[in-house]
Amino acid sequence: MASLRDTLNSTTGWLKDIFDFGIALVLLFVVIDILFPGTTGVVENIGGIVSSLATEGIVGLIALLVFLWIYKS
């Protein structure tokens, strides 16, 4: 029987793998959208997210830092 720590480590590993796969897909879609503009709409969505974070000022900066901290963990 696996311990709780082993189960959490396994689950965390799976989630990191899924998150990394998602990042790879987003990057692929960005490249596709650059080569064929308007195909996926990812660039517009990323632009919208960045502009919404920029208009929020310090709250947007804190949110960005939290996202980066979660990604690095």
Secondary structure, DSSP 8 states (H G I E B T S, - for coil): ---HHHHHHHHHHHHHHHHHHHHHHHHHHHHHHHHSTTSS-HHHHHHHHHHHHHHTTHHHHHHHHHHHHHHH-
